[in-house]
């Protein structure tokens, strides 16, 4: 069971002086959920090397069991420091792909040609595609075999407009995940802010927010085990 996990390389929060990147818990929780179940995980990012971690996700107030485990896991820290370049990845070598969130993907992975091609290849090969929180931003420009948006007619979720407003970044982000999914024909569904919520529709597995990361990864596992 081989899973490709793709992280952002973008570290600037729009035109502000603040940094962004991937949200640590949305990486560590899915990583350990998958790895503890026996998955062999390969880490990749557009630029390769160490992807930027959103500083806010490293605050003690954001700490959970998986981030504390990561803090003493030198093997995973080393792997994260040496992610492969996205352009070098081949969908045929993996059984599933997973995208953690954080705001970074809104700027790079949403428009990255290598990411778009990989998602379309995974989908065409009948392999699960998982994404949590802002991770579903990667479906902005993906298409199915008929040339339609990949999420068109599919039940999906992702960080909601209300949740983006709650973190006061509505006017900073390049687009809102909920609006984009709807504009692409996705049948967007959500729960109340910060409630764990995962939607599976065929090969697409999406989680609404950080609290959905474990359930989202577990749903990817369930899809793999069902094969």
Buried (B, 14 or more C-beta within 10 A) or exposed (E): BEBBBBBBBBBBBBEEEBBBBBBBBBBBBBBBBBBEBEBEBBBBBBBBEBBBBBBBBBEEEBBBEBBEBBBEBEEBEEBBEEBBBBBEBEBEEBBBBBBBBBBBBBBBBBBBEBBBBBBBBBBEEEBBBBBBBBBBBBBBBBBBEEEEBBBBEBBBBBBBBEBBEEEEBEEBBEEBBBEBBBBBBBBBBBBEBBEBBBBBBEBBBBBBBBBBBBBBBBBBBEBBEEE
